Amino acid sequence: MTATAPGSTAAHTPEQADTRQIIRPYGDTTGDGMVQLSFTLPVPAGKRAEAAALQLAEKMGLDPASVVHSKAMGPDFTFFIVYGRVNHLIDYAGIPAPPEREYPLLTAQEVNLAIRSALGRRLVVVGACIGTDAHTVGIDAILNVKGFAGEKGLEYYREIHVVNMGAQVSVEELVARAKAENADAVLVSQVVTQRNAHLHNTKQMAAAFHAEYPTAVGPGMGRPLLVVGGPRFDTVTADELGVDRIFGKGTTPSEVASYLVHVLLPRKAAQ
């Protein structure tokens, strides 16, 4: 008797063990392939707009599809939520596991002890939202005492001196403040992503710091450690942006604090 993977029509002989794990989207019932999709079209709301939304959904492979919600976004735009079935299958077993965190997750007490033992002074962190980005929720979640996800922010750590510059800080202001504070690390949050503003701003920031510290041999060796965070950095690498680390959505203060200890303290001790 041949073995068939769930959701697959391909048969395999007993000698050919199927190691795949075939999955499909779940909507109302297991394996029904139903997905929900939202988008905006530059057309006035109405029946014709809904027809355009359905045509787009069909071109994207949703069949059948239905418009379950539409709302005018001003006189010339309409927001849609479309529900429909896709026939695509995913081999979950073939997806590589993401790399594990390369440093241990420390408690606040462990971070404080490590800094005090290695530096003999407080670690200086300067944070800001740069450019026109006025969304401080990300940087505040990491820096403010109230923190995020039940964890206290870096201001809670006795051995970390935090300078939170807030929102809409220019790159020039950030570089100047980091130099004035003799910052060990600079944390930048970027939430606004229209027209890739988060990428442009980050590259500009990184270039400014590299220009200001041209003889630095690495982060923590003359130049501050450059850390950026936000929800839409998953398409680029830190090297592409010129920074030392990218943190994505859901990052907690302890992850950032542990990373700073992991990277900065050995290099500071070597100076």
Secondary structure, 3 states (H helix, E strand, C coil): CCEECCCCCCEECCCCCCCCCEECCCCCCCCCCEEEEEEEECCCCCHHHHHHHHHHHHHCCCCCEEEEEEEECCCCCEEEEEEEECCCCEEHHHCCCCCCCCCCCCCHHHHHHHHHHHHCCCEEEEEEEECCCCCCHHHHHHHCCCCECCECCHHHCCCEEEEECCCCECHHHHHHHHHHHCCCEEEEECCCCHHHHHHHHHHHHHHHHHHHCCCCCCECCCECEEEEECCCCCCCCHHHHCCCEEECCCCCHHHHHHHHHHHHHHHHHHC
